[in-house]
Amino acid sequence: MSNLKAGFARVNINPPMGIFVSGYFKDRFADGILDDLEANALAINLGDTTQLMINVDVAGIEQKISAEYREIINKATSVPTDNIFISCTHTHTGPEVNNEKLPFVSEYREFLGKRLADVALFAVNDLKDAKMGYGVGKAENVAFVRRFIMKDGSTKTNPGVNNPDIVRPVGQIDDSVNVIRFDREGADTIVFVNFANHPDVVGGCKISGDWPALLRKNVEKILDNTKCIFFNGAQGDINHVNVHPKGGDLNGMFIDFDDVARGYSHAQYIARVVTGGVLQVFDKVNYIDIDSIEGKLVTINVPSNKPTPAELPEAHRINDLHLAGKDSELPYEGMMLTTVVAEAGRMVRLENAPDAFDMTLSGFRLGPIAFVGIPGEPFNAIGRGLKETEGYDLIIPCCITNGYQGYFPMQDSYDEGGYEARSSNFKAGVGEFIIKEGKKLLNELK
């Protein structure tokens, strides 16, 4: 057996009431708590090398702030910054972290940094001898492609439940539930879970970790003496909406302002189904000896999706109306309103931006298993492309890791249109470029 060690820790990161709730192009302010937000940390040690895998129940943490947090964690634990993953679940009912102009955000950001240092240190102090196994289950019919070709030839994101103009979905689902199990001497077993789907199920203004938080609770309730940590996968074009529901598929759901069906009980349902994927393999994981671990960060340079001069006047008009709370003066509704507002915001934001942005890709090799952290919302095809890298038994893509820089669509999405490509900070080709550079990183970690 190897000398592998594993540690776990968890801290509460609930924000103050009144903080801006991140996730939509609509003002929401927290007015209650449905379930606690948490930061969970998994520490993995072999010899002189320690890796920290930290997951946070917020929508996203920008790259600069994430780098600052990793420095704070490094000072608290001595774990190198290249060996620290800070990944967000992307819950849409969590607090804003990035925009300090909004109420309470500056104070909350400072608080969160301290809590991440705490949870990292607690996990390192909890290291115990461990053996490790892995398996892959499935969670079917809870994650769906959210982009569709319409009868008029356009492509729409979230076109609405039972929309008669839907022709077909665009994309493919990866419903794999990746599970890693650490059995520790004299301590709880740690269960790492990875699945790709948007946590945009609950809606409203009350704080909730959405289905990932409920998943953790389910796993720990069903499996005695376990602790669960969850990392979201390549979910940029994947969500929970079944546009062609049958039978009781819409039980416990309501149609929200953007034509999306949501509901807390459906978040509970998704959590149960993904928990089932964990249970499929938990007892039958493939135990392996780990002879080496290694973490690495690389910086790539990606062209920005700057507007043309001709696009800017209309973009400013739409953006100004939105910021003034006058969306009703725009001739759009539902998800199309969100798309147009997001596109205008992107154009205004990038009006004087550089021609390219730096992007951090994060890699971690745990024996024959590899993790790739992507600082935003990669389309599912990016995750599938990374998994084709040879030389590993299992490759686990992790979204919104060590940064948040928006959507990373594939080339054809820019040709087709839709919310993600129209709002992306990056030019067409970013998805394919991430696959190429991600594979290069994976090969360097071998």
The 8 nearest C-alpha neighbors of each residue, nearest first, counted from 0:
[[1, 288, 2, 130, 289, 3, 287, 290],
 [2, 0, 3, 288, 289, 290, 130, 45],
 [3, 1, 45, 4, 0, 128, 46, 129],
 [2, 4, 45, 1, 129, 44, 128, 130],
 [5, 3, 128, 44, 127, 129, 126, 43],
 [4, 6, 43, 126, 127, 42, 129, 44],
 [7, 5, 126, 125, 42, 122, 41, 123],
 [6, 8, 122, 41, 40, 125, 42, 5],
 [9, 7, 122, 40, 118, 121, 39, 41],
 [8, 10, 39, 38, 118, 40, 37, 11],
 [11, 9, 38, 37, 118, 12, 39, 114],
 [10, 12, 37, 13, 36, 38, 35, 9],
 [13, 11, 37, 36, 14, 10, 38, 111],
 [12, 14, 36, 11, 35, 15, 37, 206],
 [15, 13, 12, 16, 107, 94, 18, 36],
 [16, 14, 18, 17, 13, 103, 29, 107],
 [15, 17, 29, 18, 30, 14, 31, 28],
 [16, 18, 29, 28, 30, 15, 19, 102],
 [17, 19, 28, 29, 16, 103, 102, 15],
 [18, 20, 28, 95, 27, 94, 21, 29],
 [21, 19, 94, 27, 28, 93, 95, 92],
 [22, 20, 95, 94, 91, 93, 19, 23],
 [21, 23, 91, 58, 20, 92, 24, 90],
 [24, 22, 25, 21, 91, 26, 337, 27],
 [25, 23, 337, 26, 22, 341, 340, 21],
 [24, 26, 23, 27, 22, 337, 21, 324],
 [27, 25, 28, 24, 19, 20, 23, 21],
 [28, 26, 20, 204, 19, 25, 29, 21],
 [27, 29, 19, 17, 20, 18, 204, 30],
 [28, 30, 17, 204, 16, 205, 18, 31],
 [29, 31, 205, 16, 204, 17, 28, 32],
 [32, 30, 205, 29, 206, 33, 16, 204],
 [33, 31, 206, 205, 34, 207, 35, 30],
 [32, 34, 207, 206, 205, 31, 35, 208],
 [35, 33, 207, 32, 208, 36, 206, 212],
 [36, 34, 13, 37, 207, 32, 11, 208],
 [35, 37, 13, 12, 56, 208, 11, 207],
 [38, 36, 11, 12, 10, 56, 55, 39],
 [37, 39, 55, 10, 54, 9, 56, 11],
 [40, 38, 9, 54, 53, 8, 228, 37],
 [41, 39, 53, 8, 7, 52, 119, 122],
 [40, 42, 7, 52, 6, 51, 122, 53],
 [41, 43, 51, 6, 5, 122, 123, 50],
 [44, 42, 5, 50, 49, 4, 51, 41],
 [43, 45, 49, 4, 48, 3, 5, 50],
 [46, 44, 3, 48, 2, 47, 4, 49],
 [45, 47, 48, 44, 2, 3, 49, 291],
 [46, 48, 45, 49, 44, 292, 78, 50],
 [49, 47, 45, 46, 44, 50, 292, 293],
 [50, 48, 44, 43, 78, 45, 51, 47],
 [49, 51, 82, 43, 42, 83, 44, 52],
 [52, 50, 42, 83, 41, 84, 53, 82],
 [51, 53, 84, 41, 40, 83, 42, 85],
 [54, 52, 40, 85, 39, 84, 86, 51],
 [53, 55, 86, 39, 87, 38, 85, 40],
 [54, 56, 38, 87, 57, 86, 88, 37],
 [55, 57, 88, 36, 37, 208, 87, 90],
 [58, 56, 93, 89, 90, 55, 59, 87],
 [89, 59, 57, 90, 91, 87, 93, 88],
 [58, 60, 403, 87, 57, 89, 399, 61],
 [59, 61, 403, 402, 65, 96, 64, 97],
 [62, 60, 403, 402, 64, 63, 65, 97],
 [402, 61, 63, 65, 64, 403, 401, 66],
 [64, 62, 66, 65, 61, 67, 402, 60],
 [63, 65, 67, 66, 61, 62, 68, 60],
 [64, 66, 68, 62, 67, 401, 63, 402],
 [67, 65, 69, 63, 64, 68, 62, 70],
 [68, 66, 64, 70, 65, 69, 63, 71],
 [67, 69, 65, 71, 70, 66, 112, 72],
 [68, 70, 72, 66, 71, 67, 80, 73],
 [71, 69, 73, 67, 68, 72, 74, 66],
 [72, 70, 68, 74, 69, 73, 116, 75],
 [73, 71, 116, 69, 75, 70, 74, 76],
 [72, 74, 77, 70, 78, 76, 71, 75],
 [75, 73, 71, 72, 77, 76, 70, 78],
 [74, 76, 72, 73, 116, 77, 71, 120],
 [75, 77, 73, 78, 120, 74, 72, 119],
 [78, 76, 73, 74, 79, 75, 72, 80],
 [77, 79, 73, 76, 49, 80, 82, 50],
 [80, 78, 82, 81, 73, 77, 83, 49],
 [79, 81, 82, 83, 69, 73, 78, 70],
 [82, 80, 295, 296, 79, 83, 294, 361],
 [83, 81, 294, 50, 80, 79, 51, 295],
 [82, 84, 51, 80, 81, 50, 52, 85],
 [83, 85, 52, 53, 86, 51, 401, 400],
 [86, 84, 53, 401, 400, 54, 83, 52],
 [85, 87, 400, 54, 399, 84, 53, 55],
 [88, 86, 55, 89, 54, 399, 59, 57],
 [87, 89, 56, 90, 231, 55, 57, 230],
 [58, 90, 88, 87, 57, 59, 198, 91],
 [89, 91, 198, 58, 92, 57, 88, 208],
 [90, 92, 22, 199, 93, 21, 58, 89],
 [93, 91, 206, 207, 90, 20, 202, 205],
 [92, 94, 57, 20, 206, 91, 90, 21],
 [95, 93, 20, 21, 19, 96, 57, 18],
 [94, 96, 21, 19, 20, 97, 104, 93],
 [97, 95, 108, 104, 94, 98, 60, 107],
 [96, 98, 95, 99, 61, 60, 104, 108],
 [99, 97, 100, 101, 96, 104, 95, 105],
 [98, 100, 105, 104, 101, 97, 102, 96],
 [101, 99, 98, 102, 104, 105, 103, 97],
 [100, 102, 99, 104, 98, 103, 19, 18],
 [103, 101, 104, 18, 100, 19, 99, 17],
 [102, 104, 106, 18, 105, 107, 101, 15],
 [105, 103, 107, 99, 106, 102, 96, 101],
 [106, 104, 99, 108, 107, 103, 109, 96],
 [107, 105, 109, 103, 108, 104, 110, 99],
 [106, 108, 110, 104, 109, 105, 111, 103],
 [107, 109, 111, 105, 110, 106, 96, 104],
 [110, 108, 112, 106, 107, 111, 105, 113],
 [109, 111, 107, 113, 108, 112, 106, 114],
 [112, 110, 114, 108, 113, 109, 107, 115],
 [111, 113, 115, 109, 114, 110, 68, 108],
 [114, 112, 116, 110, 111, 115, 117, 109],
 [113, 115, 117, 111, 116, 112, 118, 110],
 [116, 114, 118, 112, 117, 113, 119, 111],
 [115, 117, 72, 113, 119, 114, 118, 75],
 [118, 116, 114, 120, 115, 119, 121, 113],
 [117, 119, 121, 115, 120, 8, 116, 9],
 [120, 118, 116, 122, 117, 121, 40, 115],
 [119, 121, 123, 117, 122, 118, 76, 124],
 [120, 122, 118, 124, 119, 123, 8, 117],
 [123, 121, 7, 8, 6, 125, 119, 124],
 [122, 124, 120, 125, 121, 126, 42, 6],
 [125, 123, 121, 122, 126, 120, 6, 119],
 [124, 126, 6, 122, 123, 121, 7, 127],
 [127, 125, 6, 5, 123, 4, 124, 122],
 [128, 126, 4, 5, 183, 129, 6, 125],
 [129, 127, 4, 183, 184, 3, 5, 2],
 [130, 128, 183, 4, 182, 3, 181, 5],
 [129, 131, 182, 181, 183, 3, 132, 128],
 [130, 132, 181, 286, 180, 287, 182, 129],
 [133, 286, 131, 285, 284, 180, 179, 287],
 [134, 132, 179, 284, 285, 178, 180, 286],
 [133, 135, 284, 178, 280, 177, 285, 179],
 [134, 136, 177, 176, 178, 175, 280, 137],
 [135, 137, 276, 176, 279, 175, 280, 277],
 [136, 138, 175, 276, 176, 174, 139, 135],
 [139, 137, 273, 276, 174, 272, 176, 175],
 [138, 140, 141, 174, 137, 142, 272, 273],
 [139, 141, 142, 138, 143, 174, 241, 239],
 [140, 142, 239, 139, 269, 143, 138, 272],
 [143, 141, 239, 238, 140, 196, 237, 144],
 [144, 142, 238, 237, 239, 145, 240, 241],
 [143, 145, 237, 146, 236, 170, 168, 172],
 [144, 146, 157, 237, 156, 236, 143, 238],
 [147, 145, 156, 169, 155, 144, 168, 157],
 [148, 146, 168, 169, 155, 154, 167, 149],
 [147, 149, 154, 167, 166, 153, 168, 152],
 [148, 150, 165, 166, 152, 153, 151, 164],
 [151, 149, 164, 152, 166, 165, 148, 153],
 [150, 152, 149, 153, 164, 148, 154, 165],
 [153, 151, 149, 150, 148, 154, 415, 166],
 [154, 152, 149, 151, 148, 155, 415, 416],
 [155, 153, 148, 147, 417, 416, 415, 149],
 [156, 154, 417, 147, 146, 158, 157, 153],
 [155, 157, 146, 145, 158, 417, 418, 147],
 [156, 158, 145, 159, 146, 155, 334, 259],
 [159, 157, 156, 155, 162, 334, 160, 258],
 [160, 158, 258, 157, 162, 259, 161, 242],
 [159, 161, 242, 162, 243, 158, 241, 259],
 [162, 160, 242, 243, 163, 159, 244, 165],
 [161, 163, 164, 160, 159, 165, 158, 242],
 [164, 162, 165, 161, 166, 150, 160, 149],
 [163, 165, 150, 162, 149, 166, 151, 158],
 [166, 164, 149, 163, 162, 167, 150, 148],
 [167, 165, 149, 148, 150, 164, 147, 168],
 [168, 166, 148, 147, 165, 169, 149, 146],
 [169, 167, 147, 146, 148, 170, 144, 166],
 [170, 168, 147, 146, 167, 148, 144, 171],
 [171, 169, 144, 168, 172, 146, 380, 379],
 [170, 172, 144, 173, 169, 379, 380, 143],
 [171, 173, 174, 144, 143, 170, 379, 142],
 [172, 174, 175, 171, 379, 195, 383, 142],
 [173, 175, 138, 137, 172, 139, 176, 142],
 [176, 174, 137, 173, 136, 177, 135, 194],
 [177, 175, 136, 194, 137, 135, 193, 276],
 [178, 176, 135, 193, 192, 175, 134, 136],
 [177, 179, 192, 134, 133, 191, 135, 176],
 [180, 178, 133, 191, 132, 190, 134, 181],
 [179, 181, 190, 132, 131, 189, 133, 182],
 [180, 182, 131, 189, 188, 130, 129, 183],
 [183, 181, 188, 129, 130, 180, 131, 189],
 [184, 182, 129, 186, 128, 188, 127, 181],
 [183, 185, 186, 128, 129, 127, 182, 187],
 [184, 186, 183, 187, 127, 128, 182, 188],
 [187, 185, 183, 184, 188, 127, 224, 182],
 [188, 186, 224, 225, 189, 183, 226, 185],
 [187, 189, 225, 182, 181, 183, 226, 224],
 [190, 188, 226, 181, 225, 227, 180, 187],
 [189, 191, 227, 180, 179, 226, 228, 192],
 [190, 192, 179, 228, 178, 229, 227, 180],
 [193, 191, 229, 178, 177, 228, 230, 190],
 [192, 194, 230, 177, 231, 176, 229, 232],
 [195, 193, 176, 232, 231, 175, 196, 177],
 [196, 194, 232, 234, 233, 231, 193, 197],
 [195, 197, 234, 238, 237, 142, 198, 194],
 [196, 198, 238, 199, 234, 237, 239, 89],
 [199, 197, 90, 200, 209, 89, 210, 91],
 [200, 198, 91, 197, 201, 90, 202, 209],
 [199, 201, 261, 198, 266, 262, 202, 209],
 [200, 202, 263, 262, 261, 209, 199, 266],
 [203, 201, 200, 261, 92, 199, 204, 262],
 [202, 204, 205, 201, 92, 27, 206, 29],
 [205, 203, 29, 27, 28, 30, 206, 20],
 [204, 206, 31, 32, 29, 30, 203, 33],
 [205, 207, 32, 92, 93, 33, 31, 29],
 [208, 206, 34, 209, 92, 33, 93, 205],
 [207, 209, 212, 36, 90, 56, 211, 210],
 [210, 208, 207, 211, 198, 212, 90, 266],
 [209, 211, 266, 213, 270, 212, 214, 267],
 [212, 210, 214, 213, 209, 208, 215, 270],
 [213, 211, 208, 215, 214, 210, 209, 216],
 [212, 214, 210, 216, 211, 215, 270, 217],
 [215, 213, 270, 211, 217, 212, 216, 210],
 [216, 214, 227, 212, 218, 213, 217, 219],
 [215, 217, 213, 219, 214, 218, 220, 212],
 [218, 216, 214, 220, 219, 215, 221, 213],
 [219, 217, 215, 221, 220, 216, 222, 274],
 [218, 220, 216, 222, 225, 217, 221, 226],
 [221, 219, 217, 218, 222, 216, 223, 225],
 [220, 222, 218, 219, 217, 223, 216, 225],
 [223, 221, 219, 220, 218, 225, 224, 217],
 [222, 224, 225, 221, 219, 220, 187, 218],
 [225, 223, 187, 188, 222, 226, 219, 186],
 [226, 224, 188, 187, 219, 223, 189, 222],
 [225, 227, 189, 219, 190, 188, 187, 228],
 [228, 226, 190, 215, 189, 191, 219, 225],
 [227, 229, 191, 39, 192, 190, 215, 226],
 [228, 230, 192, 193, 191, 231, 227, 211],
 [231, 229, 193, 397, 192, 88, 54, 232],
 [232, 230, 195, 194, 193, 88, 397, 398],
 [231, 233, 195, 397, 194, 398, 396, 234],
 [234, 232, 379, 377, 382, 195, 378, 398],
 [233, 235, 195, 196, 237, 236, 232, 379],
 [234, 236, 378, 376, 377, 237, 233, 406],
 [237, 235, 378, 234, 145, 144, 379, 146],
 [238, 236, 144, 234, 143, 196, 145, 235],
 [237, 239, 197, 196, 142, 143, 240, 145],
 [238, 240, 142, 141, 143, 241, 197, 196],
 [241, 239, 238, 242, 143, 260, 259, 145],
 [240, 242, 243, 244, 143, 239, 160, 248],
 [243, 241, 160, 161, 240, 244, 159, 162],
 [242, 244, 241, 161, 160, 245, 162, 240],
 [245, 243, 248, 241, 242, 249, 246, 161],
 [246, 244, 248, 247, 243, 249, 241, 242],
 [245, 247, 248, 244, 249, 250, 243, 241],
 [246, 248, 250, 249, 245, 244, 251, 252],
 [247, 249, 244, 245, 250, 246, 241, 252],
 [250, 248, 252, 247, 251, 244, 260, 253],
 [249, 251, 247, 252, 248, 265, 264, 253],
 [250, 252, 264, 262, 249, 265, 253, 263],
 [253, 251, 262, 261, 249, 250, 260, 265],
 [252, 254, 260, 261, 255, 262, 251, 249],
 [255, 253, 260, 259, 258, 261, 256, 252],
 [254, 256, 259, 258, 257, 260, 253, 261],
 [255, 257, 258, 333, 254, 259, 334, 332],
 [258, 256, 333, 334, 259, 255, 332, 337],
 [259, 257, 159, 255, 333, 254, 256, 260],
 [260, 258, 255, 257, 254, 159, 261, 157],
 [261, 259, 254, 253, 252, 255, 240, 258],
 [262, 260, 200, 252, 253, 201, 259, 202],
 [261, 263, 252, 201, 265, 264, 251, 200],
 [264, 262, 201, 266, 265, 267, 200, 261],
 [263, 265, 267, 266, 262, 251, 268, 252],
 [266, 264, 268, 267, 262, 263, 269, 251],
 [267, 265, 210, 263, 269, 264, 268, 200],
 [266, 268, 264, 270, 265, 269, 210, 271],
 [267, 269, 265, 271, 266, 270, 264, 272],
 [270, 268, 272, 266, 271, 267, 141, 273],
 [269, 271, 214, 210, 267, 273, 268, 272],
 [272, 270, 274, 268, 269, 273, 275, 267],
 [271, 273, 275, 269, 274, 270, 138, 268],
 [274, 272, 276, 138, 275, 270, 271, 269],
 [273, 275, 271, 277, 276, 272, 270, 214],
 [274, 276, 272, 278, 273, 277, 279, 271],
 [277, 275, 136, 137, 273, 279, 274, 138],
 [276, 278, 274, 275, 279, 280, 281, 136],
 [277, 279, 275, 281, 280, 276, 274, 282],
 [280, 278, 276, 277, 136, 281, 275, 282],
 [279, 281, 283, 278, 134, 282, 284, 277],
 [282, 280, 278, 283, 284, 277, 279, 134],
 [283, 281, 280, 284, 278, 279, 285, 277],
 [282, 284, 280, 281, 285, 134, 279, 133],
 [285, 283, 133, 134, 132, 281, 280, 282],
 [284, 286, 132, 133, 134, 287, 283, 131],
 [132, 287, 285, 131, 284, 133, 288, 130],
 [288, 286, 132, 131, 289, 285, 130, 133],
 [287, 289, 1, 0, 290, 286, 131, 130],
 [288, 290, 366, 291, 1, 287, 3, 365],
 [289, 291, 366, 1, 288, 292, 45, 2],
 [292, 290, 366, 289, 365, 293, 45, 364],
 [293, 291, 365, 364, 366, 45, 48, 294],
 [292, 294, 364, 363, 295, 444, 291, 365],
 [295, 293, 363, 82, 362, 81, 364, 50],
 [294, 296, 81, 362, 361, 363, 82, 297],
 [295, 297, 361, 81, 360, 362, 359, 298],
 [296, 298, 360, 359, 361, 299, 295, 440],
 [299, 297, 359, 358, 357, 360, 300, 296],
 [298, 300, 358, 357, 359, 301, 297, 360],
 [299, 301, 357, 356, 358, 355, 298, 302],
 [300, 302, 355, 356, 357, 303, 299, 425],
 [303, 301, 355, 354, 426, 425, 356, 304],
 [304, 302, 425, 355, 354, 426, 305, 424],
 [303, 305, 426, 425, 424, 306, 302, 423],
 [306, 304, 349, 303, 350, 346, 307, 352],
 [307, 305, 346, 310, 350, 308, 304, 311],
 [306, 308, 309, 310, 305, 311, 350, 346],
 [309, 307, 310, 311, 306, 312, 350, 305],
 [308, 310, 307, 311, 312, 306, 313, 314],
 [311, 309, 307, 308, 312, 313, 306, 314],
 [310, 312, 314, 308, 313, 309, 315, 306],
 [313, 311, 315, 314, 310, 316, 309, 308],
 [312, 314, 316, 315, 311, 310, 317, 343],
 [315, 313, 343, 311, 317, 312, 316, 318],
 [316, 314, 318, 312, 313, 317, 319, 311],
 [315, 317, 313, 319, 314, 318, 320, 312],
 [318, 316, 320, 314, 319, 315, 321, 313],
 [317, 319, 315, 321, 320, 316, 343, 344],
 [320, 318, 322, 316, 321, 317, 315, 323],
 [321, 319, 325, 323, 317, 318, 322, 326],
 [320, 322, 318, 324, 326, 323, 319, 325],
 [323, 321, 319, 324, 320, 318, 325, 326],
 [322, 324, 320, 321, 325, 319, 326, 318],
 [325, 323, 321, 322, 326, 320, 327, 319],
 [326, 324, 320, 327, 321, 323, 328, 322],
 [325, 327, 321, 328, 329, 324, 320, 336],
 [328, 326, 325, 329, 330, 331, 324, 332],
 [329, 327, 326, 325, 330, 320, 331, 321],
 [328, 330, 327, 326, 331, 317, 325, 336],
 [331, 329, 328, 332, 327, 336, 326, 335],
 [332, 330, 336, 329, 335, 333, 339, 327],
 [331, 333, 336, 335, 334, 330, 257, 337],
 [334, 332, 257, 335, 258, 336, 256, 337],
 [333, 335, 337, 257, 336, 338, 157, 332],
 [336, 334, 338, 337, 333, 332, 331, 339],
 [337, 335, 332, 331, 339, 334, 338, 333],
 [336, 338, 334, 340, 335, 339, 341, 24],
 [339, 337, 418, 335, 341, 336, 340, 342],
 [338, 340, 342, 336, 341, 337, 335, 343],
 [341, 339, 343, 337, 342, 338, 336, 344],
 [342, 340, 344, 338, 422, 343, 339, 337],
 [343, 341, 422, 345, 339, 421, 344, 340],
 [344, 342, 314, 346, 340, 345, 341, 318],
 [343, 345, 341, 347, 342, 346, 318, 348],
 [346, 344, 348, 342, 343, 347, 422, 349],
 [345, 347, 343, 306, 349, 348, 344, 350],
 [346, 348, 350, 344, 349, 345, 343, 315],
 [349, 347, 345, 346, 350, 344, 352, 351],
 [348, 350, 352, 346, 305, 351, 347, 345],
 [351, 349, 347, 348, 352, 346, 305, 306],
 [352, 350, 349, 353, 348, 305, 347, 354],
 [351, 353, 349, 350, 354, 305, 348, 303],
 [354, 352, 355, 351, 356, 303, 349, 305],
 [353, 355, 303, 302, 352, 356, 305, 304],
 [356, 354, 302, 303, 301, 353, 300, 357],
 [357, 355, 301, 300, 302, 358, 303, 353],
 [356, 358, 300, 299, 298, 301, 359, 355],
 [357, 359, 299, 298, 300, 356, 360, 301],
 [360, 358, 298, 297, 299, 361, 296, 374],
 [359, 361, 297, 373, 296, 372, 298, 358],
 [362, 360, 296, 372, 371, 295, 359, 297],
 [361, 363, 371, 295, 294, 370, 296, 372],
 [364, 362, 294, 370, 369, 293, 295, 365],
 [363, 365, 369, 293, 292, 368, 366, 444],
 [366, 364, 292, 368, 369, 367, 363, 291],
 [365, 367, 289, 291, 368, 364, 292, 290],
 [368, 366, 391, 392, 365, 369, 393, 364],
 [369, 367, 393, 365, 366, 392, 391, 364],
 [370, 368, 364, 394, 363, 365, 395, 393],
 [369, 371, 395, 363, 362, 394, 396, 364],
 [372, 370, 362, 396, 361, 397, 395, 373],
 [371, 373, 361, 397, 400, 360, 398, 362],
 [372, 374, 398, 400, 360, 399, 375, 397],
 [375, 373, 402, 399, 400, 403, 401, 404],
 [374, 376, 399, 403, 404, 405, 373, 398],
 [375, 377, 235, 406, 398, 407, 405, 399],
 [378, 376, 407, 235, 233, 381, 406, 375],
 [377, 379, 235, 236, 380, 408, 381, 233],
 [378, 380, 233, 382, 381, 234, 377, 383],
 [379, 381, 383, 378, 382, 384, 171, 409],
 [382, 380, 384, 379, 383, 378, 434, 377],
 [381, 383, 385, 379, 233, 380, 384, 396],
 [382, 384, 380, 386, 381, 385, 379, 387],
 [385, 383, 381, 386, 382, 387, 380, 434],
 [386, 384, 382, 387, 383, 434, 388, 438],
 [385, 387, 383, 394, 384, 388, 382, 395],
 [386, 388, 385, 384, 389, 383, 394, 438],
 [389, 387, 386, 385, 438, 390, 391, 441],
 [390, 388, 391, 387, 386, 442, 392, 438],
 [389, 391, 388, 392, 367, 445, 442, 393],
 [392, 390, 367, 393, 368, 389, 394, 369],
 [391, 393, 367, 368, 390, 394, 369, 389],
 [392, 394, 368, 391, 369, 395, 367, 386],
 [395, 393, 369, 386, 370, 368, 396, 391],
 [394, 396, 370, 369, 371, 397, 393, 193],
 [397, 395, 371, 232, 382, 370, 372, 233],
 [398, 396, 232, 372, 231, 371, 373, 230],
 [397, 399, 373, 232, 400, 376, 233, 375],
 [400, 398, 375, 374, 403, 86, 87, 373],
 [399, 401, 86, 374, 372, 373, 402, 85],
 [402, 400, 85, 65, 374, 62, 84, 86],
 [62, 401, 403, 374, 61, 400, 60, 65],
 [402, 404, 375, 61, 374, 399, 60, 59],
 [405, 403, 375, 374, 402, 61, 406, 424],
 [404, 406, 375, 376, 403, 423, 424, 407],
 [407, 405, 376, 423, 419, 375, 408, 377],
 [406, 408, 377, 430, 376, 429, 378, 423],
 [409, 407, 430, 378, 420, 406, 412, 377],
 [408, 410, 430, 412, 411, 431, 428, 429],
 [411, 409, 428, 427, 412, 413, 408, 430],
 [410, 412, 414, 413, 409, 415, 408, 427],
 [413, 411, 415, 414, 410, 409, 416, 420],
 [414, 412, 416, 420, 411, 415, 410, 427],
 [413, 415, 411, 412, 416, 410, 427, 420],
 [414, 416, 412, 413, 154, 411, 417, 153],
 [417, 415, 413, 154, 412, 414, 420, 421],
 [418, 416, 155, 154, 156, 419, 420, 421],
 [417, 419, 338, 421, 420, 156, 422, 416],
 [418, 420, 422, 421, 417, 423, 406, 408],
 [421, 419, 423, 413, 422, 418, 417, 408],
 [420, 422, 342, 418, 419, 423, 417, 416],
 [421, 423, 342, 419, 341, 420, 345, 418],
 [424, 422, 420, 406, 425, 421, 419, 405],
 [425, 423, 304, 303, 422, 345, 405, 426],
 [426, 424, 303, 304, 423, 302, 429, 427],
 [425, 427, 304, 303, 302, 428, 429, 424],
 [426, 428, 410, 429, 413, 425, 409, 408],
 [427, 429, 410, 431, 430, 432, 426, 409],
 [428, 430, 432, 431, 427, 407, 433, 426],
 [431, 429, 409, 433, 408, 432, 407, 428],
 [430, 432, 434, 428, 433, 429, 435, 409],
 [433, 431, 429, 435, 430, 434, 436, 428],
 [434, 432, 436, 430, 435, 431, 437, 429],
 [433, 435, 437, 431, 432, 436, 385, 381],
 [436, 434, 432, 438, 433, 437, 431, 439],
 [437, 435, 439, 433, 438, 434, 432, 440],
 [438, 436, 434, 440, 439, 435, 433, 441],
 [437, 439, 441, 435, 440, 436, 434, 388],
 [438, 440, 436, 442, 437, 441, 443, 435],
 [441, 439, 437, 443, 438, 442, 436, 444],
 [440, 442, 438, 444, 443, 439, 437, 445],
 [443, 441, 439, 444, 445, 440, 438, 388],
 [442, 444, 440, 441, 445, 439, 438, 295],
 [443, 445, 441, 442, 440, 364, 293, 363],
 [444, 442, 443, 441, 364, 390, 391, 367]]
